[in-house]
Amino acid sequence: MNKAQFAGRRGARRDVFGQLKTAASITAISVALSGVAGFHGGRVQAQALPAGCTDGNNNVAENSETVTCAVAPPTVVGGITTNVDDVTVVVGNATTPTTVNNGAGAGVSMSGNGAQTVRVENTGSSVTGSTYGIDVIGRATATNVTVASQGNVTGTSYGIYVYNTGSGQTQITSTNVTSTTNDGVYVYQDTGAGDVSITSTGMVSGGDDGVEVTNFGNGTTTLQVNDITAQDDGVEVDTFGATGNVSVTQTGTVTAGDQGINIDHRGGGTTTVNSVNVTTTRDDGIYVLQRGGTDVSVTSTGQIRSGDDGVEIRNNGTGSTTVNVNNITAGDDGVELDTTTSSTTVSVTASGTVTSARDIGLDLDHEGSGAMTVNANVVSGLVGIDTTARGGSTTVTLGSTAVVTGTTGAGIASRSTGGAITVQGSSGAVTGATDGINLRPAGGAILVQTIDSV
């Protein structure tokens, strides 16, 4: 992967909020915010509700009310807009699926202080907007922002869009969400705000990213997603707070043009990724950049097919790095891992088949003082396994049916400027175009044992 190109592409998309956006997206955000009554300090005003919605009083949305919209098809509710504090909007109920469709704006648009809540109840309900499906802005003294949807949400610009500048948490639960030009689900969490939690049990489709989170707060960022299709990244998480862990769990299939799962964690805490199937056209399957913090853990139990690296991890933090993968077919490195001198141990397990089309199967560079442990089965690339340890020891263990192949270089190439190097296995075969096994320690011991053929 060309890191200069990657950095340039990402840098070109950053706006003043630190969001990773195109110029068109920035314009869309600016227009959306300027069109919200009272967002720039105006007084909160009540709004008349569309037909099919009621507050149980005067059909005007006011502070501290619950607005319910429950009408059976074929009746369609128009766009719902509230600019009041501590309000809940409920679309549909257990017995009445309800359709909201706004051809001239957002399906549901909310802006206010206090708690801002949207509930779409009944799997037959849906919310559709010509701009946003659901658009919620928590103002400066907002507390929690909650979007809970059992039905389908569709928007041209964004499916679900949350911009929380308050002090509370942001929580989204959804099934199917679609955006044709921008993100399926987007969350911006401002400084001082709490946790971000997104759970999607259906399909998220994005004309840009599938799910994107920009979190300047000090809380945790937790994503649990199922299936995602996206033109850019499947999942993109950028954190800037001083503390807070990042956790992404993906249980279905991610199909993306660029990175399947992309995490840039600038704050403290850990980063954890659990994934099943990921397919990308141009970029990495899973990418993690840990700029500080502690431990990084990436687990993939399914298949990764990537245009660039299968898994790429850069841990600049002070903790350990753990990678567990199954099958990877990568255009570039199968697994690329880089740590700095502040890191501790590294553990990489490749239990299935890892194949690199034009680079290294397992490309591991560990600058920390802790040990590096590699467990591999079937690995192939220009070099099969390439490890560099600048502090601790290196141990490469091959499984009983392991086959490691270097098509133009060594099967296994291992360098150490500190500790010992051990290559071992219950059996297994290692083949290289230049060397089967090439070990270069700087003062440490060398041990090669129980390999069937080299």
C-alpha positions as CSV (number, residue, x, y, z in Angstrom):
1,M,0.0,0.0,0.0
2,N,1.3,3.5,-0.9
3,K,1.1,5.3,2.4
4,A,1.8,8.7,0.9
5,Q,-1.2,8.3,-1.4
6,F,-3.3,7.2,1.4
7,A,-2.4,10.1,3.6
8,G,-3.0,12.6,0.8
9,R,-6.4,11.1,0.0
10,R,-7.5,11.3,3.6
11,G,-6.0,14.7,4.2
12,A,-7.9,16.2,1.2
13,R,-11.2,15.1,2.8
14,R,-10.7,16.7,6.2
15,D,-12.9,19.7,7.1
16,V,-12.5,22.1,10.1
17,F,-14.4,19.8,12.3
18,G,-12.0,16.9,11.7
19,Q,-14.6,15.0,9.7
20,L,-13.5,13.0,6.7
21,K,-15.8,14.6,4.1
22,T,-15.8,15.7,0.5
23,A,-16.4,19.3,-0.4
24,A,-19.9,18.5,-1.5
25,S,-20.6,16.9,1.9
26,I,-19.3,20.0,3.8
27,T,-21.7,22.1,1.7
28,A,-24.5,19.8,2.5
29,I,-23.8,19.9,6.2
30,S,-23.6,23.7,6.2
31,V,-26.9,24.0,4.4
32,A,-28.5,21.6,6.7
33,L,-27.4,23.4,9.8
34,S,-28.3,26.9,8.5
35,G,-31.8,25.6,7.7
36,V,-32.5,24.6,11.3
37,A,-34.4,27.2,13.1
38,G,-32.7,28.3,16.2
39,F,-29.5,26.4,15.7
40,H,-27.3,29.5,15.8
41,G,-28.8,30.8,19.0
42,G,-32.3,31.5,18.0
43,R,-35.2,30.9,20.4
44,V,-36.9,27.5,20.4
45,Q,-40.3,27.7,18.8
46,A,-43.2,25.3,18.6
47,Q,-44.1,23.6,15.3
48,A,-47.4,22.5,13.9
49,L,-47.4,18.7,13.3
50,P,-48.4,17.1,10.0
51,A,-51.6,15.2,9.6
52,G,-51.4,11.8,11.2
53,C,-49.3,13.1,14.1
54,T,-50.4,14.3,17.5
55,D,-49.0,15.5,20.8
56,G,-52.2,14.6,22.6
57,N,-52.9,18.3,23.1
58,N,-53.0,20.9,20.4
59,N,-51.1,19.2,17.6
60,V,-48.1,21.5,18.1
61,A,-44.7,20.2,19.1
62,E,-43.6,21.8,22.3
63,N,-41.0,21.3,25.0
64,S,-41.0,18.1,27.0
65,E,-43.7,16.3,24.8
66,T,-44.0,13.0,23.0
67,V,-45.2,13.2,19.4
68,T,-46.9,10.1,18.0
69,C,-47.5,9.4,14.4
70,A,-49.5,6.2,13.8
71,V,-51.7,5.9,10.8
72,A,-52.2,2.7,8.8
73,P,-51.3,2.5,5.1
74,P,-52.0,3.7,2.5
75,T,-52.0,7.0,4.4
76,V,-48.6,8.7,4.3
77,V,-47.4,11.1,6.9
78,G,-45.4,14.1,5.6
79,G,-42.1,15.4,7.0
80,I,-41.9,15.8,10.8
81,T,-39.9,18.8,12.1
82,T,-39.3,19.8,15.7
83,N,-37.1,22.6,17.1
84,V,-38.0,22.1,20.8
85,D,-36.3,20.7,23.9
86,D,-36.7,17.3,25.5
87,V,-38.9,15.9,22.8
88,T,-39.7,12.3,21.6
89,V,-41.0,11.5,18.1
90,V,-42.6,8.0,17.7
91,V,-43.5,6.7,14.2
92,G,-45.8,3.7,14.2
93,N,-46.6,1.3,17.0
94,A,-46.8,-2.5,17.6
95,T,-50.1,-2.8,15.6
96,T,-49.9,0.1,13.2
97,P,-47.0,0.3,10.6
98,T,-46.6,3.9,9.5
99,T,-45.0,5.5,6.5
100,V,-43.3,8.9,6.7
101,N,-42.3,10.4,3.3
102,N,-41.1,13.9,2.7
103,G,-40.3,14.7,-1.0
104,A,-39.1,18.2,0.0
105,G,-36.7,17.6,2.9
106,A,-36.0,15.2,5.8
107,G,-38.4,12.5,6.8
108,V,-37.8,13.4,10.5
109,S,-35.8,16.5,11.4
110,M,-35.2,17.4,15.1
111,S,-33.1,20.1,16.7
112,G,-33.1,21.1,20.4
113,N,-31.6,20.9,23.9
114,G,-32.2,18.2,26.5
115,A,-33.0,14.7,25.3
116,Q,-33.8,14.3,21.6
117,T,-35.4,10.9,20.7
118,V,-36.8,9.2,17.6
119,R,-38.4,5.8,17.7
120,V,-39.6,4.1,14.5
121,E,-41.7,1.2,15.8
122,N,-43.0,-1.8,13.8
123,T,-40.9,-3.5,11.2
124,G,-43.4,-2.4,8.5
125,S,-42.8,1.3,9.3
126,S,-40.5,3.4,7.2
127,V,-39.1,6.9,7.1
128,T,-38.0,8.5,3.8
129,G,-36.6,11.9,3.0
130,S,-35.4,13.6,-0.2
131,T,-32.4,14.9,1.8
132,Y,-32.1,13.0,5.2
133,G,-34.1,10.1,6.3
134,I,-33.7,11.0,10.0
135,D,-31.8,14.2,11.0
136,V,-31.2,15.0,14.7
137,I,-29.1,17.9,16.0
138,G,-28.4,18.1,19.8
139,R,-27.6,21.7,20.7
140,A,-25.1,22.9,23.2
141,T,-27.1,21.9,26.3
142,A,-28.5,18.7,24.8
143,T,-28.2,15.5,26.8
144,N,-28.8,12.2,25.1
145,V,-29.6,11.7,21.4
146,T,-31.4,8.5,20.7
147,V,-32.5,7.0,17.3
148,A,-34.2,3.6,17.5
149,S,-35.6,2.2,14.3
150,Q,-37.3,-1.1,13.7
151,G,-38.3,-0.1,10.1
152,N,-36.5,1.1,7.0
153,V,-34.9,4.5,6.9
154,T,-33.9,6.1,3.5
155,G,-32.4,9.4,2.6
156,T,-30.7,10.8,-0.5
157,S,-28.0,12.7,1.5
158,Y,-27.9,10.6,4.7
159,G,-30.0,7.8,6.0
160,I,-29.5,8.6,9.7
161,Y,-27.6,11.8,10.6
162,V,-26.8,12.8,14.2
163,Y,-24.9,15.9,15.2
164,N,-24.6,16.0,19.0
165,T,-22.9,19.1,20.5
166,G,-24.3,18.5,23.9
167,S,-22.9,16.6,26.9
168,G,-24.8,13.3,26.7
169,Q,-24.4,10.1,24.8
170,T,-25.5,9.2,21.3
171,Q,-27.3,5.9,20.7
172,I,-28.5,4.5,17.4
173,T,-30.2,1.1,16.8
174,S,-31.5,0.3,13.3
175,T,-32.3,-2.4,10.8
176,N,-32.1,-1.3,7.2
177,V,-30.7,2.2,6.3
178,T,-30.0,3.6,2.9
179,S,-28.3,6.7,1.5
180,T,-27.7,7.2,-2.2
181,T,-25.1,9.9,-2.1
182,N,-23.5,10.1,1.4
183,D,-23.2,8.0,4.5
184,G,-25.9,5.5,5.5
185,V,-25.4,6.4,9.2
186,Y,-23.3,9.3,10.3
187,V,-22.6,10.5,13.9
188,Y,-20.7,13.6,15.0
189,Q,-20.0,13.8,18.7
190,D,-18.6,17.0,20.1
191,T,-16.1,17.5,22.9
192,G,-17.3,16.7,26.4
193,A,-20.0,14.5,25.1
194,G,-20.5,10.9,26.3
195,D,-20.5,7.5,24.6
196,V,-21.4,6.7,21.0
197,S,-23.2,3.4,20.4
198,I,-24.5,2.2,17.0
199,T,-26.2,-1.2,16.5
200,S,-27.4,-2.2,13.1
201,T,-29.0,-5.6,12.6
202,G,-29.9,-5.3,8.9
203,M,-28.3,-3.8,5.8
204,V,-26.7,-0.3,5.7
205,S,-26.1,1.1,2.2
206,G,-24.1,4.2,1.7
207,G,-23.3,6.2,-1.4
208,D,-20.2,7.3,0.5
209,D,-19.4,5.4,3.8
210,G,-21.8,2.8,5.2
211,V,-21.3,3.9,8.9
212,E,-19.1,6.9,9.9
213,V,-18.4,8.2,13.4
214,T,-16.4,11.3,14.3
215,N,-16.0,11.4,18.0
216,F,-14.3,14.4,19.8
217,G,-15.8,13.3,23.2
218,N,-14.1,11.3,25.9
219,G,-16.5,8.4,25.9
220,T,-16.4,5.0,24.3
221,T,-17.2,4.4,20.6
222,T,-19.0,1.0,20.1
223,L,-20.3,-0.3,16.8
224,Q,-22.2,-3.5,16.2
225,V,-23.1,-3.9,12.6
226,N,-24.3,-6.6,10.2
227,D,-24.2,-6.2,6.4
228,I,-22.8,-3.1,4.8
229,T,-22.4,-1.9,1.2
230,A,-20.5,1.3,0.5
231,Q,-18.9,3.2,-2.3
232,D,-16.1,4.4,0.1
233,D,-15.5,2.8,3.5
234,G,-17.8,0.3,5.0
235,V,-17.1,1.5,8.5
236,E,-15.1,4.6,9.3
237,V,-14.3,5.7,12.9
238,D,-12.2,8.7,13.8
239,T,-11.7,9.6,17.5
240,F,-10.1,12.6,19.0
241,G,-10.9,12.5,22.7
242,A,-8.3,12.0,25.5
243,T,-9.9,8.8,26.7
244,G,-12.3,6.1,25.5
245,N,-12.1,2.7,23.9
246,V,-13.1,1.9,20.3
247,S,-14.9,-1.4,19.6
248,V,-16.3,-2.5,16.2
249,T,-18.1,-5.8,15.8
250,Q,-19.2,-6.8,12.3
251,T,-21.3,-10.0,12.0
252,G,-22.3,-10.1,8.3
253,T,-20.6,-9.0,5.1
254,V,-19.0,-5.7,4.4
255,T,-18.5,-4.8,0.7
256,A,-16.7,-1.5,0.1
257,G,-14.9,0.4,-2.6
258,D,-12.2,1.6,-0.3
259,Q,-11.5,0.2,3.2
260,G,-13.9,-2.3,4.7
261,I,-13.3,-1.2,8.3
262,N,-11.2,1.9,8.9
263,I,-10.3,3.1,12.4
264,D,-8.1,6.1,13.2
265,H,-8.0,6.3,17.1
266,R,-6.2,9.4,18.3
267,G,-7.3,9.1,21.9
268,G,-6.5,6.9,24.8
269,G,-7.9,3.4,25.5
270,T,-8.0,0.3,23.4
271,T,-9.1,-0.6,19.8
272,T,-10.9,-3.9,19.2
273,V,-12.2,-5.2,15.9
274,N,-14.2,-8.4,15.4
275,S,-15.2,-9.2,11.8
276,V,-16.6,-11.9,9.6
277,N,-16.5,-11.3,5.9
278,V,-15.0,-8.2,4.2
279,T,-14.5,-7.4,0.5
280,T,-12.9,-4.3,-0.9
281,T,-12.1,-3.2,-4.4
282,R,-9.3,-0.6,-4.0
283,D,-8.0,-0.5,-0.4
284,D,-7.5,-2.5,2.9
285,G,-10.0,-5.0,4.2
286,I,-9.3,-3.8,7.8
287,Y,-7.2,-0.8,8.7
288,V,-6.3,0.4,12.3
289,L,-4.2,3.3,13.2
290,Q,-3.7,3.6,16.9
291,R,-2.0,6.9,17.5
292,G,-1.8,6.6,21.3
293,G,-3.7,4.5,23.7
294,T,-2.9,0.9,24.6
295,D,-3.9,-2.5,23.1
296,V,-5.1,-3.3,19.6
297,S,-6.9,-6.5,18.9
298,V,-8.2,-7.6,15.4
299,T,-10.1,-10.8,14.8
300,S,-11.5,-12.0,11.5
301,T,-13.3,-15.4,11.5
302,G,-14.4,-15.3,7.8
303,Q,-12.9,-14.3,4.5
304,I,-11.1,-11.0,3.7
305,R,-10.7,-10.1,0.0
306,S,-9.0,-6.8,-0.5
307,G,-7.6,-4.7,-3.3
308,D,-4.7,-3.7,-1.0
309,D,-3.7,-5.1,2.4
310,G,-6.0,-7.7,3.9
311,V,-5.3,-6.3,7.5
312,E,-3.1,-3.4,8.2
313,I,-2.3,-2.3,11.8
314,R,-0.1,0.6,12.9
315,N,0.1,0.6,16.7
316,N,1.8,3.7,18.1
317,G,0.4,3.1,21.5
318,T,1.9,1.5,24.7
319,G,0.1,-1.8,24.7
320,S,0.0,-5.1,22.9
321,T,-1.1,-6.0,19.4
322,T,-3.1,-9.2,18.8
323,V,-4.2,-10.4,15.3
324,N,-6.3,-13.5,14.7
325,V,-7.3,-14.1,11.0
326,N,-8.7,-16.9,9.0
327,N,-8.7,-16.7,5.2
328,I,-7.2,-13.6,3.4
329,T,-6.8,-13.0,-0.3
330,A,-5.0,-9.6,-0.7
331,G,-3.8,-7.5,-3.6
332,D,-0.9,-6.4,-1.4
333,D,0.2,-7.7,2.1
334,G,-2.0,-10.3,3.6
335,V,-1.3,-8.9,7.1
336,E,0.9,-5.8,7.5
337,L,1.7,-4.8,11.1
338,D,3.9,-2.0,12.4
339,T,4.5,-1.1,16.0
340,T,6.7,1.6,17.7
341,T,9.2,1.3,20.6
342,S,6.5,2.1,23.2
343,S,4.5,-1.1,22.3
344,T,4.8,-4.4,24.2
345,T,4.0,-7.8,22.8
346,V,2.8,-8.9,19.3
347,S,0.8,-12.0,18.6
348,V,-0.3,-13.0,15.1
349,T,-2.3,-16.2,14.3
350,A,-3.3,-17.1,10.7
351,S,-5.4,-20.2,11.0
352,G,-6.6,-20.5,7.4
353,T,-5.0,-19.5,4.0
354,V,-3.4,-16.1,3.6
355,T,-2.4,-15.2,0.0
356,S,-0.7,-12.0,-1.2
357,A,-0.8,-11.4,-5.0
358,R,2.0,-8.8,-5.2
359,D,3.7,-8.5,-1.8
360,I,4.2,-10.4,1.5
361,G,1.9,-12.9,3.1
362,L,2.6,-11.8,6.7
363,D,4.6,-8.6,6.9
364,L,5.4,-7.9,10.6
365,D,7.7,-5.1,12.0
366,H,7.8,-4.9,15.7
367,E,9.9,-2.2,17.4
368,G,8.7,-2.8,21.0
369,S,10.6,-4.6,23.7
370,G,8.1,-7.5,24.0
371,A,8.1,-10.9,22.3
372,M,6.6,-11.5,18.8
373,T,4.7,-14.7,18.4
374,V,3.5,-15.9,15.0
375,N,1.3,-19.0,14.3
376,A,0.7,-19.8,10.7
377,N,-0.9,-22.4,8.5
378,V,-0.9,-21.8,4.7
379,V,0.8,-18.6,3.7
380,S,2.0,-17.4,0.3
381,G,3.4,-14.2,-1.2
382,L,6.5,-12.9,-2.9
383,V,7.9,-13.6,0.6
384,G,5.7,-15.9,2.7
385,I,6.4,-14.6,6.2
386,D,8.7,-11.6,6.8
387,T,9.3,-10.5,10.4
388,T,11.5,-7.9,12.0
389,A,11.9,-7.6,15.8
390,R,14.0,-4.7,17.1
391,G,13.7,-5.5,20.8
392,G,12.3,-8.9,21.9
393,S,12.4,-12.4,20.7
394,T,10.6,-13.9,17.7
395,T,8.9,-17.3,17.5
396,V,7.3,-18.6,14.3
397,T,5.2,-21.8,14.8
398,L,3.8,-23.7,11.8
399,G,0.8,-25.9,12.0
400,S,0.8,-29.6,11.2
401,T,-0.5,-29.0,7.7
402,A,1.3,-25.7,7.1
403,V,2.7,-24.7,3.7
404,V,4.6,-21.4,3.5
405,T,5.7,-20.2,0.1
406,G,7.8,-17.3,-1.1
407,T,7.3,-17.1,-4.9
408,T,10.2,-14.7,-5.6
409,G,12.0,-14.5,-2.2
410,A,12.3,-16.5,1.0
411,G,9.6,-18.7,2.4
412,I,10.3,-17.3,5.9
413,A,12.6,-14.3,6.4
414,S,13.2,-13.2,10.0
415,R,15.4,-10.5,11.4
416,S,16.2,-9.6,15.0
417,T,18.3,-6.9,16.5
418,G,17.6,-8.0,20.1
419,G,16.3,-11.4,21.0
420,A,16.4,-15.0,19.7
421,I,14.7,-16.3,16.6
422,T,12.8,-19.7,16.7
423,V,11.1,-21.4,13.8
424,Q,9.3,-24.5,14.8
425,G,6.4,-26.8,14.1
426,S,4.9,-30.2,14.5
427,S,5.5,-30.6,10.8
428,G,4.9,-28.3,7.8
429,A,6.8,-27.3,4.6
430,V,8.6,-24.1,3.7
431,T,9.5,-23.2,0.1
432,G,11.2,-20.1,-1.2
433,A,12.6,-19.0,-4.6
434,T,15.8,-17.7,-2.9
435,D,15.8,-19.3,0.6
436,G,13.5,-21.6,2.4
437,I,14.3,-20.0,5.7
438,N,16.5,-16.9,6.1
439,L,17.3,-15.9,9.7
440,R,19.4,-12.9,10.6
441,P,19.8,-12.3,14.3
442,A,22.1,-9.7,15.8
443,G,23.5,-11.6,18.7
444,G,20.5,-13.7,19.6
445,A,20.2,-17.5,19.3
446,I,18.7,-19.4,16.3
447,L,16.6,-22.5,16.6
448,V,14.9,-24.3,13.8
449,Q,13.2,-27.6,14.6
450,T,10.5,-30.1,13.5
451,I,9.9,-28.9,10.0
452,D,9.1,-31.6,7.4
453,S,10.8,-29.9,4.5
454,V,12.6,-26.7,3.7
